[in-house]
Structure formats: C-alpha cells, structure tokens
C-alpha cells in the first residue's frame, strides 16, 4: 500500500514576476513624487496614489492564487500581461495624476478592476463566491469614483479619489463575513507579498545608489554604508521573523479571509509605505549627510521606520491576539528620534534609527535562541482574532 504524497505547493509563475516589473516602476514613481513634495498635504496626495496601485496588485495576486496552475497557460499569461499594461498606464500617469494625466490614471485603474472582477467571477463560477465582494466593490464603486475624480479639477479630484481609496480600504473589512469560507493556497500568497517587499527594498537600494552616483567623498561613503546597513536591517526585521509568522498564521487560521485581509492586505500596505518613506529619507541622507534636515522629505526616515515597526505590532495583534513589546518600544523610540531629527545632522539620525533596528533584532534573536517567552503588549481592548500561537 503506497504512501500518499503531500499536495504540491503552488509556486510563483514567471508571468507573475514579469507583472511585478510594472509595479517596480510604480513604486519608483511614487517615491519620486513623494521626494518632491513641498508639504504634508502634497505628500498625502502622493501616497494616496499608491492605494489603487496596491489594491490592484493585491487583487491580481489573489486572482493568481485562486487560478493556480491554470494561470501559467496561454490565456492566464495574456490576462496578466493585460493587467500589467493597465498598471503601466496608471504608473506612468502618477507624476501628472493631479494634472493632465488624471484621466489616464482613472481609466487605467477602472479597466484593471473590471478585468479582475470578470476574471474572478468566471473563476469562481459554481462556487459560493458572493456577488457582493471586494472585487465587485472595486469594479463598480472604487474604479468609477477614480474615473469621476479624473474629470474633476483641484480639490474635487482629491475628494473623489480619497473617497474611492477609503472605500477600497474598507470593503474587505466590511465584507469579511461574506468571505468567511474563502480558502487560499498557503505557500503562494506569503511568497508573493514577500516579493513585493523585495520590490520596495530594491527601490530603496536604487534611490541611495543614484544619490551617491554623482559625488563620492568620505561623508557620502559613510552615509552610503549606513544606508545599506539600514536596508539590510529592514530586510532582516521582516524575513527573519515576520514572514514565517505570517505564513504560520495563514496555515493554522480556520478563517483564511481574516489573515488575508488584516495581515497581508493591511499590514503589508503599512510595510511598503514605510519602506517608501525610508527610501526617500535615505536618498536625502546620502545627498546631504552632514546637514540638518529642513524639508519634509528629508525628515521621512524615522517616521518610516516607526510605521514599519508599528505595522508588525498590528499584524501580530491580529494574528496572535497581542503585540510584541520590543517592537512597540522600538517604534516609539523611532518616533522620539523623529522629534529630534530637525536638530541633528542627517547621518546622526540615520545612525540612531539603525541602532534601534539592530537592537530589536538582536534582542529577538536572543529570546529565540535562549527559549525565553516573547514579551507581549496587552492592549485594553481585545483582538477579535483567536490566538493562534507561534512567533512573530
């Protein structure tokens, strides 16, 4: 009597990696726009443009996860290439989205969401896939609002796009009950979201490399080395402990939709936005390492690191019912560094942020290697998520 082989894990298809190339360009466009922001309002408008790009990528990833091996056939590849074309149209319009390229932005996103809705509807035909779901909300409410905003001017465009982004963000949470039966392939999804973090970290490497390309002296070389160490620490913070915890929670949770929404869609959005903030801050650091920062873009490094760490606190709370004390304390330390950043040379601020990230990773490694319990932060309110167990 033969032994039954375990089911083969779904791997990322080559066409998905090609699709990601467009989002590499998208992250670069968002970072470049943010680097030129003159104030908080302009920075917020720049980050607003990332919401539809992120949600389009998440929707495509969930479609690919549901399609499985069929995605790597001719029809599936052509669909991915078509979605990538929509993403390219959105990305190329980022720099002029609040001007003459707004219509291209709105049309590109609406077409992308309609294509995703139609493909998912066909894929889920005959299953318990509800008619009212986040894909339908994006196709018939979010996308058209972006299209409506594109034909409006000034504050009206910002208002329409803000409403569309809020609807996109809220719909998975509000409709989570309709998706309680949803099951996903638990190897493919964590790998895809990890790859997006690699995209964001890659943009950070490009940003600091370009900033150092024109002029190399001792301060710039020191800032470049420090920037690279910071990027490595960001990688380590996610991939050494965070990524295995996220995959474990997906594998053990009885309700996959909760983990997909709370941990992968929301928490990873915070991670990626945080890395973009860090990328802009490091680019300014390498360009002017000994100057005290004055503009908003020069001050983004510590808030970006704080958001990154707070994202892990949120993810662990949603996965396991409590946040890790050390990452919460490290996030608060980065907030304190952000408050003092205007008084310090940029390279000193970066060194402090690097020290915080190094300390939290070293402390967690010590906890794991010695078998000590993870210190937990108990909140006055309880997570609705049942504790699953495991490390984060």
N, C-alpha and C positions, 0 to 999 in steps of 0.2 A: 504494500500500500504506500504510494508516493506521498511525500510531504507537500503541502500546498505552499507555493511561493508567495511572499508578501506582494501586495499590489505595487506596481512600479510608480515611483514619484514622477509628477509632471515637471518637466524641465522648461526653462525659458526658451522660446523658439528664436531662431536667428532673425525672423521678421520683426519680432518684438524689440530686439536690440537695434535694428535699423530704425524702427519707430522712435526709439529713445533719442536718436541723434537729433531729431527736431526739437525735443524738449531740452537738450543740451543748449541749443541756440536760444530757446525760450528763457532759460534761467540766466543766460548771459545778457539777454535784452533787459530783463527785469533788474538785474544787478547794475547794469549801466545806467538805466533810467533812475534808479534809486541813488546812485552815486552823484548824480547831478541835481538831486532835489534840494531846493533852496530852504525848505522849512518843513515842519511836521505835516502840514496839510498836503503838500506836494508829495512827501514820502508816503503818506497813507494812500494817496491816489495811485502811486506807482505799485504799491503792494496789493491794492485792490485788483489790479490787472492780473495778478498771479492766481487769484481764486478760480476763474474759469479755466485757466491753463492746468491747474492742479486737478480740478474736478474732471476735466476731460481726460487727463492721464489716468486717474483712478477708475473712471468708467470704462476706459479701454482695457485696463488691467483686469477688472472684474469680468469683462466680456471674454478676455483671453483665458482666464481661469475657468470659466464655465464651458468654453468651447473645447478645451483640452487639445487632444491630438488633431482634431479637425481644423484647428487654426493654422496648422502648418501645411495645409493643402492650398491649391491654387486660389480658390475663392477666398479662403481666410487670409491669405497673404495680400491679395488685392484689396480686401477690406481694410487691412492695417495700413497699406500704402495710401489709400484714400483718406483715412483718418489722419495719417501723418501729413498729408497735403493740407488738410484743414488746419492742423496745428501750425504748419509753416505760415499759412496766411495770417493766423492770429499773432504769431510771434513777430513777424516782420512788421506788423502794424502797431506793436507796443510803443515804439518811440513817438508815434504820432496819433495814439489812440484817442487823445482828448482834442485832437485837431482834425486834419483832413483824412486820416486813416481810420477814423472811428467806425465808418460803415463796413470796411473790410474786416475789422475786428468782430463786429456784431454778426455779420453774415457768416464768417468762418466758424464762429462758435455755434451758431444756430444749426448750421448744416452738420457739424460734428455731432451735436447732441441728438439730432433727428436720426442720423445714421446709427448711432449707438442704440437708441431706443428701438428702431426697427430690427436691428440685428439681434438684440437681446430678446425681443418679443418672439422672433422666429425661433431662436434657440430654445426658449422656454415653452414653446407651444406644447400643450398637452400636460404641462406640469401645474403645480399650484402657484405659479407666478402671478401675483395680484396685478390687476390693471392699474391701480394707483400705487406707484412705486417711485423711488428716486429718479430712475431713468425717464419715466413719463413726466415727472415734475420738471426736470431739466429741459426736456424736449419741448414742452408746451407752455411752460411758465418762465423758467430761468432764461432759456435761449431767446425767446421773443422779447423779454424785457431788455436783454442786452442789445437786441436789434432795434427796439424802440429808442433806447438811450442813444444809439448811434445816429439817429436822425434828429436828435435834440442837441441843443448847444449849452455850453457853460455849465452852471450848477444843475440844470435839469438832467444833463447826461450823467453827471456824477450821482445824482439822486437815484435815477433809474438803475444804474449799474450797481449801486450799493444795495438797493432792494433786491436785485437779482442775485447778488452774491450771498446775501443773508438767507434768501430762500434756498439756494443751493446748499449752503452750510447746514441749514436747519432740517431739510427734508429727510435725510437718513435717520436723524434722531427722532423726529416726529412720527415717522412711518416704521419705526423699528418693530412694532408689533406685527405688521403685515409681512415682515421678512424673518420671523422667528424660525421658520422651517428651513431657511437658506443654509446650504452646506457648501463649503468651498474646499478646493484641494489645498492641503495644509503645507505643502512644500513650495509650491509655485508662488503663492502670494507673499510670504516673507522675503523670498529671494527678489521678487520684483520691487518691493518697497526698499529693500536694502540697496538695490541697484540705483534707485532714484537718489538716495543719499550719496552714493558714489558720484552721480552726476553733479550734485550740488558741491561736493568737496572738490571735484575736478575743476569746477568754475572758480573755486577759491584759489586753487593752485595757479590757474591761468591768470587770475587777477593780480596776484603778488608777483608772478613772473614777469608780466607785462610792465608792472610798476617799476621793477628793478632793471628792466632791459636797457634803458637809456643811460643810466648813470649808476656806476658801482664804486662806492668808497666804503670805508670801514663802518660808518653808521648804517648805511644801506645794507651791507652784507650781514651785519648783526641783526637788523630788522628782518631780513630775508630768512636767516636761520631760525629766529624766534617764531616767525610766521609759520614756517614749515613744521616746527615742533608743535605749535598750536593746532595745526590741521591734523597732525598725527594723533594728538590727544582727543580731538573731536571724533576721529575715526574709532579710537580705542573705546571711548565712552559708549558708543553705540554698538559696535560689532563684538566687543569682548563680553559684555554682559547684557545689554539691552536687546539685541537681536535674538539671541537664544531664548530670552524670557518671553518675547512676543510670540515666537513660534510655538513655545511650550503652551502658552495660554490659548492659542488657536487650536492646538491639537487636543487640549483637555476640556475646553469650554463646551457645554452642551448646546449653547446658542452661538453659532459662528457669527451671526449678524452683529452681535454686540461687540465682539473683538474687531471685526472688520471696520465697523463704524468708529468706535471710540479710540482704538489703539492705532489702527493703520490709517484710516482717513483723517482723523482729527489730530492725534498726537504727532503723526509723521508730517502733517502740514506745519505744525509748530517747529519740528526739527528743521525742515527745509527752509522755512522763512528765517529761522535763526541763523542757519549757515549762510544764507544770502546776506544777512546783516553783518555777519562776521567777515565775509568776503570783501564787502565794501570797506569795512573798518581796516582790514589788513592791507588793502590796496592803498588807502590813505596813509597808513603807518609806514609802508615801505617808501612811499614818495617823500614823506617828511617825518623821519623817525625822531628827530630831536625837538620838534616843535610841539607846543601845547595845542591841542585841538580846539578849534573855534566853531567850525561849521557842523551841521547836523551829521553829515556823512562821516566826518572824522571821529564822531563820538559813538558810532554804532557797535563797536567791538564788544564792550562789556554788556550792554543790553542784549546783544545777540547771544552771548554765552549764557546769560541769565535765562533767556527764553528757552534755549536748548535744554538746560537743566530742569527748568520748571516743566517742560514737556515730558521728561522722564517721570517726574513726580506724578503728573496727571495720568500717564499711561499705567504706572504701577498701581495707582489707586483704583483705576478702572479694571485692571487685570486681577489684582490680588486683595483689594479692599483697604490698602494702606500704602502711603508713600514711604520711600526710604529717607531717613532723617539726614543722612550725609549729603544726598543730592539737593535736598531742600536748603540745607545750610549753605552749601556751595553756591546755589542760585542767589541766596540773599547776600552772600559775600560779593558776587559779581554786581549786584545792584549797588552795594556800597562803593565798589570801585567805579561804577558809572557816575556816581555822585561826585567823586573827587577827580574824575578824568580831565575836566577843563583846567585843573590846576597843575597837571603833571605832563611831562614830555610823553608823547605817544608811545615810545618804546618802553617807558616805565609802566604805563597802564597795561600794555600787552604782556609784560613780564608778570605782573600781578595776576592777570587772568590765567596765564599759563600755569602759575604756581597753584592756583585754586583747582584747575582741572587735573594737574598732576597729583595733588594731594588727595582728591576724592577717588581717583583711580587706584592710587597706591593703598589707600585705606580699604577700599572694596576688595582688592587683591589679598590684603592681609586677612580680612574677615573670611573670605572663601578658603584660603589656604590653611587657616587655623581652625576652621569648622565652627566659628562663632556665629550666633544668630544675628541676622541683619537688624540694626536699629530701625524701628518703624516710627513714623509720624502718624499718630492717631488724630483724626480730624473730629471736630464736634458733630459733624454730620456724617452719616454712613453712606458708603457707596452702595448703590442698588445691585452691584455685581457680587455674586457669591465668591468668597475666597477660593482660589484655585490651587494655590501653593506654588512653590518654585522660587527661583531667584530673579531679581531684576536689578 
